[in-house]
Structures are given as C-alpha cells and as structure tokens.
Amino acid sequence: MIHKKIATRIMLALSLGVVWNAAGATDSESTDNHTVIITEHDYLDGRIDGPYENGSTVIIKGGKGDEVQGGYDTHGDSANDNTVIIDGKDSHYATITGGRSISQEAYRNVVDFKSGNVIDEIIGGEGSHYGNENKVIIREDGKTGYGIAVFGGDSRIHSDKNEVIIHGNQIYDDIVGGSVEVWDDTYVPQTSAINNTVSINGPITVNGDIMGGIIMNDRSGKIFKDIPFERLKQGNTLNINTFGVTAGNIYNFENINFNLPKQLEDKAMLTLTKNEATDLTGSKIVAHVAGDTNVTGPTKIVLLDKKQGELIMKDATTRNQLTVTQGVSRVTSLKMQTEDNDIVLYINGKPATDTTEPAIKQDETTKPDKPATDTTDPATKPDETTKPDKPATDTTDPATKPDETTKPDKPATDTTDLATKPDETTKPDISLNNTDSVFHHGDPLMEQTKSLVETAVAMASFTNKGADSVAETMASSVKAAIAKNNGNDSRFFNSTMFALKYKTGSHIKTYGSTTQIGFGMQREKANGTVTFAPFMEYGIGKYSSLVDSGVRGDGDIHNFGGGMLVRYDTNTGAYYEGALRVGRISGDYRGVFTVGGPQAVSFDSDATYVTAHAGVGYVKPLSDTTMLDTYGTYFYSHTGGDTVRLSTGETYDFDAVDSHRLRVGTRYRKDFSNHHAVYAGLGVEHEFDGEAIAYYDGASTPSPRLKGTSGLIELGWSHNVGQARSTYQQIGVTGWFGRERGITAHANFGWVF
C-alpha cells in the first residue's frame, strides 16, 4: 500500500486551485505573523500553506480541502520548525504535511492530529535532502476513515530521527518512521532511514505494514531490501504499548519493545497477518513489565502472534535472548520462546491448562495419535507431515538419515496431538528457564537504580548548605546589624548562593540559594555577650546526577523552615555557637534509564529535615587592625525518609540520610577603616556519613554517599556604611576542593527601620 503515496502526489500536483498563503484568506484568523487558524470554508481543489517556510503554525478548526502544509518552500530554502494542528471534529482533509521543502531539508516539523478527519496521508516533514527529526502525533479523536498512510519523515536522501506516536483504535494503510524515495537507483548508496521511532498506544489495525524505515524508487515503486544494517535498520525502534495491535507485517526495526500495560489482557500485543516472512534478524526484543503489575498465578503473554508466514531469527542473539525488565528496577535475559510461530512470555510458570500446543493455524496439519506404548519417534524425512503408527513392540529408532532430525521422546501418558506445520521436522525448544517467576522477591536491583537515590543525596547536601549559611556568615550579619542599631534588637538578611559538585561514588552537581530573614537580639552578661537570632529560611535550587551506568537524573529542590542561632562571645576572645533548624524539603527526579531500552522515569519526594551545629572558636588580636579567628564546628543533619511511587509503577522506600561533619579552620581579618574590612581563610572538613539507600521488593539499591574530606579557601569583604544609614553589607566567596568541589558565594545585609 506504500504505492498509494505516489498516486496521491500525482493527483495533488494536478490540482488547479492553490492557496499559497492562508493568512490572507477570508475564512482564516491570524493570531500573529507566523500563525494562522483555518475555520469553516472549503478548499476542495486547493492547498493551504503556512505564511512562512520556517516557524509557521497552522491550526485547523474546520473546513475541507486537499492538502495542508505548515511550511512550504519552493525557492531553495529549508522548511523547518513548522507545526500543523488539526483540532476540528468536522474538518475533512486529504493530506497533512508539517513542513515541506522541494530542494532543501525539512527538520523538526510537527503534525498534531487531535480531532477531525484525514483520509489520505500524514507526513511530519518532507525534504529533498533531509527529512529529519520530524514528529507525527495522532490522538484518540483523530479519524482516519478506511485507512491512511503515516510518515514521520520523508526525503530523497536521509530520513532519520523521526517519530510517530499513535493513540486510539483507527485503521491505517502503512506507518513508516522514515521514508526515502530516490528518483534514480544510483542514489541508493547515499541514503539512510535510521534512528526512527514508532510508538503504538492503542489497538489499531494496519492493513499494510509498520516500518522503521524504507528506501524505494519513487518512479518505479521498487523497494530496496538489501540495504546495510547501519543505513536502514540501525536505531529504528518499535514500541508496542498496548494489547490488540494488528498489522500486515513489520520491517526494519533494530529495537522492538513490548511495554506491557498494568492491566493484562487475554490477547496478543502484536498480531501479524500477511503470509510472508517476518525477518527479526539483528533485532533486540524487550518486554517491559510495569513495576506495579500484579500477576497472580501462572500467566502466558503472547507478545507477537504470527498468523502465517515464516518468523526468521537467523542470529543467535535474537533467536536465543528475550530481555525482560521490571519497571526500571530489574532486568533479566530469558531464552526466547516461540510457540507455534508466536513469541511468548511466561510469568509465574505455565498455566496448568496449557498442556498442549496452541490451536492449529491455517495450513497446518495434525499428526495422528501414537499408541500409548510408543515412547520414541521414527526419523522424519523432509516434507513429511504424518507417519504411520509403529507397532507397540517397536521401541527403538531406525538410523537417522543425513539432514534428518529426531524428535524428542514423548511420555507414554501423552495422548495429545502436536500441531505440525508443513516442512517442520522439529518443534522449537520450549524447555524453559523461565517457567518459574520472571522476577522473585529479593532479586538484585539494577545498578542504574543508584540514580534514583542520588536525589536523596542531593536533598541532604542542599540541607547542609543551609546549615553552612547559618554557621559561616549569619552570626556576623546579626551582630553587625545590632551594632548599627546602638545595641538594640534589629532585623537582618542573610543569603548564600552555591554551585557545587560532590563525589558520591558517581557524582552530583547542585545549584541554588538559601536565604534567612530574622530578628537579632543581644544581651550583655558579666563575662561576655549573648546573641539570639530566630529566623525563617527558604531555599531553591536544581541538581543533576550522573552514575557509572550512564543514567543522568535531573530535578528541582526547595525547602522552607525556621530555626534559632545562639552565640556567646566571652571577654577573653573565646566564643561558643550553636544553631537548630527544622523544616520541610521537597525534590523531584527526571531521568531516562537505558538498560533494556530507554525508559523515562520520574517521581516526587518530600521529607522533614533537622540540622544542628555546635562550634567553638578563639579570636586573637594581632594588631589594632588585624585579628585571627580559629574555629572548630560539628554539623549534624537528618533528612527524613520517604515512600515514593515511580512513574514506571514501582514503590520505593527511601531511608533517611544522616550527615555528620567536622570542620576546622582559621580566618584572617584586616580592617582598613571604620567602614571597610577584608578577610581570607583556610579550612578542612570531613564528612563521616551521608549515605543514601532505598528498598524495593525485598532488595536494596546501590548506596551513594557524601563521605569524604574537602578543603576550603575563602575570601570576603564587608562594608559598614555609617551610623546615619544604619546598614551593614558583606559579600564573600568560598572555593571547595576534594570530595566537595565548586564555589559558594554569600551576601549578608543588616538594616535598621
């Protein structure tokens, strides 16, 4: 049915009425110079084009017509980044193209078919040299009549990295990720149709075929089959995400993913009906079982039902290995099971009622029953479908002739028939290493699950940065603000920004800021001064993680809480300081796991945090304008655990993360006047714990941790602008190296109202 596309283009080329720029038509609305909305008019013999070759959007709310193109170029330019949205239930159009260039490339065009009627074909992007990175989305209310052809991308040379996503239960002629149509066979060695993706989310019927890529001659209709793997099949992916998909055949997919819905059904996920070979040589077949799929009892799942024709798996990898994942948590490789030309998966063993082969298919012949006492089979010659019964006393096999295969013995109690296909001499090996549960409680989790708990480490490190902000600069900010207010209580503002990288066995990068606003109070005692500072705090930031398996995770973090700082400065120069903080911290996770095929995963997490620090130090005057501050501080933080549900279905229990840090250092200060001062310092910090771990189904994830030693170098400047202005400012920067690497910068302000 792929040839229907050629005929359609000839008919459209002969159309007499053409609307080159729909923005000027009386039946359209223009929202800006790149967007046009088609409402209720008939272009029965015409074409509707977007206002520009690049960056146009055409929104179809109604009307009828032959062809709609989001962007169309005829002057040697490209047609990129155009969008066509069909969202009118009464609209009727023959052909929809996101963007088309007759002499250059078509990149990143989109067709979003939400509702209405399209009766011929949909093309994401069509270019002369390149038709790459285009997308077609067909939603549940998009009607396709008796069948349309769908192409993610189309070109004369390269049609790569296109995507087709189909929902609903409509009828289609062909579905193609990337199509290449040459005018002359001599151009074939230059072509490619790779890295395309077709995802089927509804029980559709495809009268023709589903193809990752196709290379053909546009004039003769010849389809080229002997194209090297790296130019036609490589990277092409078929995602079957539902039960009940029917197609004639599938071609040119390296990756075939059966993503089992949570609710299992008693039907095949993909049924192929054409009486022709299905060649899966070189394909990687993966079954993704949702993490929350509840299978009770033995269950048989038919992944691919081949009604007729040969199922070819020439290479050993495809023939012998079926990869099965449980969400993003576990993966196992099972022996590929074929039964009666179907690819099947057993969970929790074979059903008790499944003691015979499936029902006989068309063109299959049944062997006659054998006597119960006959425990061996005679040698079978090629093309034999039945053999006469052997006498009960004959218990030995005759010699086997060359190229003949002997069937395994049948138990004496087996009186059932085996469905036998013509030319079949042996049945596929269905002795199973997966007749037991596919996954067991307590089975190890994949290494990539470490990426999930990096979120807990990032949240713990974020909590620690808030504690650092309080310990490092808030006391000086409070004291300066009070001093500017003649020793009276005063408000203050303290903020720290940071960009840091942590070694956790892999690594995490965090970026963010934390801010405290509070009220400072100071009381004179016989031997010194006590400073109190209750405060509220808010922090916001982002993080990214990269584990050794190559999985990257990204997320956002924010926290809100409050606390109290207390400091006692003695008259001898010694001081003692402590603080307590309590609040809530939230984080999320977004990542793509790669083992067993790309799977997107996300979750949200919330926890309570508690931190405390206790420090002691001594300020020694070196001169009238210089001093040396030597200190030691212990930090403790507790970031609570959480139970989270992954988008892939699993429920993980995250343990709390406890951090214990000890920091020692010294800071040199120089006053240049009554209004300016600078400081510089060195320090070292050791983290004793900071381990994160999570549990799923009786197993634990790998455990990243913050444990390790870091050094710091700090520089800063403070400015007291005078009694009349009653404000205090301090800015500084700290560089970290070792386990914790990066920069923190702080800004502190105090003021009097």
TORSE-342732 format. One record per residue (C-alpha): residue in three letters; x, y, z. Coordinates in steps of 0.02 Angstrom, whole numbers, plus 32768, in hexadecimal, padded with zeros to 4 digits. Layout:
alaXYZ ...
This chain:
met800080008000 ile8099806F8002 his807A80927F4A lys7FDB80F17F77 lys804C817F7FAD ile809281947EFD ala7FE581997EB0 thr7FAA82177F31 arg803582917F05 ile801082867E4D met7F5A82B37E6E leu7F8983447EDF ala800383877E5F leu7F7683927DE1 ser7F0783F77E55 leu7EDD84A17E0A gly7EAD85077EA0 val7F3C85367F15 val7F3A85A57FAF trp7FF085D47FC6 asn7FDB863A8064 ala7F47861280D0 ala7F6586AC813C gly7F14871680B7 ala7E7A86AB809E thr7DD086ED80D5 asp7DA686508136 ser7E3F865281A6 glu7E7786A98244 ser7F2A86E6825A thr7F6586EC830E asp8014872A82DE asn807E872F8242 his80B186788256 thr800B862A828A val7F6B86128227 ile7EC785BF825A ile7E57856F81D7 thr7DA085708208 glu7D0C85448198 his7D2A854980DD asp7D4584CD804F tyr7DE984C17FEE leu7DA9842E7F8A asp7E3184387F05 gly7EB7849C7F5C arg7F47849B7FD5 ile7F5A84FD8075 asp800A853480A4 gly804B858B813F pro80828641812B tyr813D861A8133 glu81B3858D8103 asn81F8858381B4 gly81A58595825C ser80F0859B8220 thr805B8552827C val7FB885218226 ile7F2584F58296 ile7E95849B8242 lys7DEF84B2829B gly7D7E8485820A gly7D678489814F lys7D91841180C2 gly7E218407804A asp7EA383A17FEF glu7F4783CC8044 val7F88842E80D9 gln8040845880F1 gly808284B38189 gly811484F88126 tyr813984E5806D asp81D5851F8011 thr81EE85227F54 his8281859D7F4D gly831485367F85 asp82FA8551803E ser82D584DA80CD ala822E84B58121 asn825584A481D9 asp81FB84B48280 asn814B84BC823A thr80AF8478828F val800584418253 ile7F7D842282D5 ile7EDB83D0829C asp7E5A83EC8323 gly7DAE83F782D4 lys7D3C836182DD asp7CE38393823B ser7D8083B981D6 his7DA6834C813E tyr7E4E834F80E6 ala7EAB82D88074 thr7F6382F6809E ile7FBB834E812E thr8075837A812C gly80CF83D381B9 gly815284228148 arg818B84058097 ser822284418033 ile8237840C7F7F ser82F3842F7F78 gln83388434802B glu831A83E780D5 ala828183D58144 tyr82AE83CD81FD arg824983CD829E asn819D83DD8252 val8105839E82B2 val805783628284 asp7FE38353831A phe7F4082FF82E4 lys7ECB83198377 ser7E2083088326 gly7DCF830D827B asn7DE282A581DE val7E798284816F ile7E5C820980E2 asp7F0281F58084 glu7FA8821280DC ile800482708164 ile80BC829F8155 gly811E82EF81E2 gly81A083408172 glu81D2832B80BC gly8277836A8077 ser82DF83527FDE his838383278034 tyr834F830C80E9 gly82AB82E5813D asn82EB82D581EF glu82AC82EC82A2 asn81F783018270 lys816282C382D5 val80B1828882B7 ile803682748347 ile7F8B82278327 arg7F17822F83BE glu7E7B81CE83ED asp7E0082418393 gly7E62824982F0 lys7DFC81E9826F thr7E52819081DF gly7DBE81498181 tyr7DE880A68127 gly7EA280C0813C ile7F2A81428121 ala7FE6813A810B val8050818D8193 phe810681C3817B gly816F82118205 gly81E982568185 asp8205824B80CA ser8294827E8058 arg82FD82507FC1 ile839C822A8025 his838C822280E3 ser82F48205814F asp833581EE8200 lys8302820E82B5 asn82498222828F glu81BE81EF8304 val810C81B082EE ile809A81A28386 ile7FEE81568370 his7F5F814A83EB gly7EAC810E83D4 asn7E6A807C836E gln7E6680BA82BA ile7E9080638216 tyr7F31808681B5 asp7F7E8053810F asp80368061813D ile809680AF81CD val814A80E081A7 gly81CA81338219 gly823A8171818C ser8220816380D1 val82A181818048 glu8267818C7F93 val82F081997F10 trp82D481C97E5B asp8364815F7E1E asp83AC80BD7E64 thr845D81067E5E tyr843381737EF5 val840980DF7F65 pro84BB80CD7FB0 gln84AC817E7FF6 thr840881628050 ser83D7813B8102 ala833881218168 ile837481008219 asn8354813082CE asn829A814582B1 thr821881188335 val816680D98322 ser80FD80CC83C1 ile8052807B83C1 asn7FE580A38458 gly7F3D8063841D pro7EF57FC483CE ile7F047FFF831A thr7EF47F9C8279 val7F787FB381F1 asn7F427F67814D gly7FF17F7D8109 asp80937F7C816C ile80EB7FD481FB met819B800581C7 gly822A80578223 gly826F808E817C ile8259806F80C3 ile82C2809A802A met826A80917F82 asn826A80D47ED1 asp81E5815B7EC5 arg81C9813F7E0B ser81C780827DFD gly818A80587EAC lys821A7FE07EC5 ile82437FC07F7C phe82FC7FA27FA3 lys83147F178021 asp83CE7EF2801E ile83FF7F928076 pro84897F8580FC phe844D7F8181B0 glu84A0802681DC arg843D80838155 leu838F80388167 lys83727FDB820A gln83EB80248288 gly839780808318 asn82E7806D82D4 thr827380468365 leu81C37FFF836F asn816780178414 ile80CA7FAE842A asn80767FF684C5 thr7FCE7F9C84C1 phe7F797EF98498 gly7F197EDD83F6 val7F897F308372 thr7F737EDE82C7 ala7FE17EFA822E gly800E7EA2818E asn80C77E9B81B9 ile81567EFB820A tyr81FB7F2C81B9 asn82A27F7981E2 phe829F7F8D829F glu833B7F728306 asn82DC7F8683AA ile82317F3A83C9 asn81EB7F668474 phe814E7F1684B9 asn811B7F888548 leu80997F2285A6 pro80097F8985ED lys7FE57F7386A6 gln7F407F1F8679 leu7F6A7E818619 glu7EF47E408592 asp7ED37D968546 lys7F0B7DC78498 ala7FAD7DE3843A met80037E8A8445 leu80337E87838C thr7FE17E188308 leu802C7E09825A thr7FB77DCB81D2 lys80157DCA812C asn804B7D2580E1 glu80FF7D5C80CF ala819E7D4E8135 thr81BE7DBE81CC asp827A7DD281DB leu82B17E00828B thr83687DDA826C gly83D07E5B82CA ser833C7E9B832E lys83417EB083EB ile829C7E7C8438 val82717EBE84E5 ala81D77EA48551 his81BB7F2C85D2 val814F7EF48664 ala810A7F8786C8 gly814E7F918777 asp80A07F8387C4 thr805D7EF98753 asn800C7E7B87C8 val80117DCE877A thr7FBD7D4987E3 gly7FDB7C9987A9 pro802D7C58870A thr800E7CCD8678 lys80347CBF85BF ile804C7D5F855C val80537D5A849E leu80C57DE78469 leu80C17DC583AE asp80417D568357 lys807C7D2782A8 lys7FDF7CE68251 gln80357CA781B5 gly80DD7CAF815F glu81897C9081A8 leu81D27CE18244 ile828D7CF68220 met830F7D0E82A7 lys83B47CDD8258 asp842C7D2A82D6 ala844A7CD2837B thr84287D6C83E6 thr83797D8B83A4 arg83517CD2839C asn83887CA9844C gln836B7D4484B5 leu82D27DA284EF thr82F87E328565 val82747E5185EB thr82757EE8865F gln820E7F0886FB gly81F07FC286F5 val829C801086FC ser82D17FA5878F arg82FC7EF8874F val83307EA886AD thr83487DF38679 ser836F7D9985D7 leu83057D0285B1 lys830C7C828528 met82A27CBF8497 gln82047C588496 thr81A67C3683F7 glu810A7BCF83F6 asp80B47BAB8353 asn810F7C3D8302 asp80E17CB4838F ile81557D0D8409 val81147CEF84B8 leu81407D1B856B tyr81137CB48603 ile81057D0586AE asn80F87C978749 gly81067BFB86DE lys80947BAA865E pro7FD97BAA8681 ala7F9F7AFE86B7 thr7F257AF58626 asp7FAD7B1885A6 thr7FE27A63858A thr7FD67A6384CD glu80107AD28443 pro7F9D7B628411 ala7F107B458398 ile7F407B1182E9 lys7F557BA1826F gln7F247BA481B9 asp7F8A7B338148 glu7FC77AC981DA thr7FB47A0D81DE thr7F9579A18276 lys7FF379018292 pro7F8D786682BD asp7F8F7827836E lys801A77B1839F pro7FFE7718840A ala8017773684C2 thr80A476B684C7 asp8106770D843D thr818A77738499 thr81F7779E8404 asp81E177F1835B pro822377AF82B7 ala829778188250 thr8234789781ED lys825C78BF813C pro824F796E80F6 asp81A279A580C3 glu815179178126 thr80B779498189 thr807A789F81C6 lys80C577F681E7 pro8066775381FA asp8056770C82A7 lys80E3769D82E2 pro80C275F58334 ala80BC75FF83EF thr814F758783FC asp81C175FA8396 thr821F765F8419 thr82BB768C83B7 asp82DC77118335 pro831776EA8287 ala83B77738824D thr83A977EF822A lys83CF7827817B pro843978C08155 asp83E079668172 glu8355790E81D2 thr832A79408282 thr82E878CF8308 lys825D790E8376 pro826D78FE8432 asp8216786C8484 lys8163788184B7 pro812B78448561 ala80BF77AA855A thr8031780885AC asp803078928529 thr7F9B786E84B9 thr7F85791E8474 asp7FAA795783C5 leu803679C98392 ala800A7A4F8312 thr80877A3C8287 lys80AA7AB581FA pro80DC7A7C814B asp81967A5C813A glu81AA7A5981F6 thr821C79D2823B thr82317A1382EC lys81D17A838360 pro82267B1C83AC asp827A7AFD8451 ile81FE7B3084D6 ser825F7AE28564 leu82667B7885D1 asn82D57BD48647 asn82427C488663 thr81B67BD2868F asp81CD7C14873F ser81AD7CC98771 val82047D468700 phe82357DAB879A his823E7D74884F his822C7DD488F1 gly82D97E0A8924 asp832A7DFB8878 pro83B67E7C8865 leu838D7F25881D met83E57F6E8786 glu847D7FDB87A0 gln8421806B874D thr83A8807687E1 lys843580D1883A ser83FE816887D5 leu835A816B8834 val83AA817E88DF glu841F820588A2 thr8385827288BA ala838C824E8975 val8445827B8977 ala8422831D891B met8399834A8998 ala840F83248A29 ser849A838F89DF phe841C841B89C3 thr83EA840F8A7A asn84A1841B8AAB lys84BB84B88A45 gly8434850D8AAB ala848F84DC8B4A asp8532851F8B02 ser84E185C58ADA val84A885D78B8E ala855085A48BD8 glu85C486018B63 thr857A86AF8B54 met84D786C88BAF ala852286ED8C5A ser858E87798C15 ser84F987BE8BB6 val848D87C08C52 lys8513880E8CBF ala853888978C40 ala848188C28C2D ile846C88D18CEA ala8508893B8CF8 lys84C589B58C76 asn842889C48CE0 asn848889F88D7C gly847A894B8DC8 asn83C0893F8DB1 asp836588AD8D62 ser836888B38CA4 arg832E88598C09 phe83AA88038B97 phe83B787AD8AED asn843187228AC1 ser844086C98A19 thr84B6864A89CD met84C2860E8919 phe8522857388E5 ala855785078852 leu85A88467888F lys85D783BA8854 tyr85DE832588CB lys8636827E88B8 thr85BB81F988EF gly860281608899 ser85C081B687FE his85A082718808 ile851A82F38829 lys851583AA87F9 thr84A98423885D tyr847E84D88839 gly8414854788A6 ser840085C8892E thr83C785CB89E2 thr838A86658A3E gln8368868C8AF5 ile830587218B34 gly82F9873D8BED phe830287A98C87 gly83A387BD8CEA met83AC87DD8DA5 gln844587FA8E12 arg845787F68ECF glu84EE88298F34 lys852B87B18FBC ala85B287C19041 asn863487608FDC gly85FA87838F2B thr8569879C8EB3 val84DE87258E80 thr848F87368DD3 phe83E786E68DA5 ala83A186E08CF5 pro82FE86878CCB phe82E7867C8C0E met828286388B7E glu82D585EE8AE5 tyr82AF85BE8A32 gly831C856689B3 ile8309853D88FC gly837A84E48881 lys839B845D8800 tyr840783C487F6 ser844683488777 ser8494829E8793 leu84F582268725 val85158173875A asp859380FA8711 ser850E809E86AD gly84F6813D8648 val844C816F868E arg8436822886AE gly83B5826B8727 asp8378831E8739 gly8305837187B3 asp82D084098816 ile82DF842188D2 his8293849E894A asn828584AB8A05 phe822C85168A86 gly824B851B8B41 gly8287857C8BD5 gly830585778C61 met836585CC8CEB leu841B86038CF5 val846F86218D9E arg852086648DB5 tyr8582868F8E51 asp861B87008E3E thr868987068EDA asn86F0879B8F0D thr878F87348EF5 gly877487178E3A ala872D86688E45 tyr867E86488E00 tyr85FF85BC8DF9 glu857885AA8D76 gly84E785378D50 ala844D85318CE1 leu83B584C58CC2 arg835084BF8C21 val82AF84608BF8 gly824A84608B57 arg820884048ABF ile826983E08A21 ser822383A6897A gly8279836188E2 asp824C830C8840 tyr82A5829C87C5 arg82A3828B8708 gly8310821186AA val83198193861D phe835780E58648 thr83B3808C85BC val83C17FD485EC gly83427F6F858A gly83168003851C pro82F780BA8549 gln827380D285D0 ala8245817B8617 val822B817D86D4 ser81FA8205874E phe81BF821B8801 asp81A6829F8889 ser81E68296893B asp81C882FA89DA ala821D82EB8A82 thr823983428B27 tyr82E783828B4C val833B83A98BF2 thr83E983F38C01 ala8454842C8C91 his8503846C8CA4 ala857384928D38 gly861584F28D2A val869F853E8D90 gly872185BE8D5E tyr879F863F8D96 val87BC86EC8D4E lys886E87278D6D pro889B87DD8D48 leu893D87EC8CE6 ser893D88AA8CE0 asp88C4893B8CEB thr888189118C3D thr889F88568C2A met886087BA8C81 leu886486FC8C6D asp87C786938C88 thr87E885D98CA4 tyr875085678CB1 gly870D84B68CB4 thr865984878C8D tyr85F583E58C8F phe855E83DA8C1A tyr84D1835C8C22 ser8440834F8BA8 his83B282D48B95 thr834D82D08AF4 gly82B8825F8B0E gly828881C88AA6 asp81F581BB8A31 thr818E813C89D0 val8185816B8919 arg812B81228884 leu818B812387E1 ser81358150873F thr8160809E8707 gly80F780548793 glu8172801F881A thr8163805B88CD tyr820980808922 asp822C809D89DA phe82B5811E89F0 asp831881198A92 ala834281B88AED val83EC82068ACB asp845582378B61 ser84EC82A78B4E his857782C18BCD arg85FB83428BA1 leu868F838D8BFD arg86E0842D8BC0 val877A84888C01 gly87C885258BBB thr880D85D18BD5 arg87DD867C8B90 tyr884987178B85 arg87F487C38B8A lys8838886E8B5D asp87DD89128B80 phe880C89A08B0B ser879B8A258B55 asn86FF8A358BBC his869B8A018B24 his86FE897B8AC6 ala874C88D58AF1 val8789883A8A93 tyr87A487888ACB ala87F586E88A8C gly87EE86398AD3 leu881D85838AC2 gly87C484EA8B03 val87A9842F8AF5 glu870983CB8B0A his86E983118B19 glu864182BE8AFC phe862F821D8B5E asp858D81DC8B12 gly850B82228A9B glu84D881798A53 ala8434816689F3 ile83DB80C289CF ala832E808B8996 tyr82D27FE58995 tyr825D7F928919 asp820E7EE78924 gly828A7EA189A1 ala83267EE6894E ser838F7F828966 thr83D97FFD88EB pro8492802588DE ser84BF80A98960 pro850D81508931 arg855481B389C3 leu859E825C89EC lys862A82138A57 gly86D5825F8A3A thr874882F38A5B ser874183A08A0D gly87AB843C8A1A leu877284F08A10 ile87BD859989E7 glu875686358A0B leu876286EF89E3 gly86EB877A8A12 trp86C988328A2A ser865888908AA3 his861A89438AA0 asn85CC89A68B2D val85868A408AD8 gly85738AAA8B71 gln85068ACA8C07 ala84908B3B8BA9 arg84648AB68B29 ser845E8A2B8BAA thr8485899F8B30 tyr850689158B24 gln853F88B68A8A gln85B288228A72 ile85DA87BB89D9 gly864F872889CA val867E86908965 thr86BA85E3899A gly871185688929 trp870584AE8950 phe8774841E8919 gly877B8364893F arg86D98304895A glu867883A58948 arg86AE841388B8 gly866D84BA887D ile8642856688BB thr85CE85B2893B ala85AC866C8940 his855186C989C9 ala8504877489E1 asn84D187B28A8D phe8471884F8AB8 gly8435889B8B5A trp83CA89348B6A val836B899C8BE9 phe82BB89E08BCF 
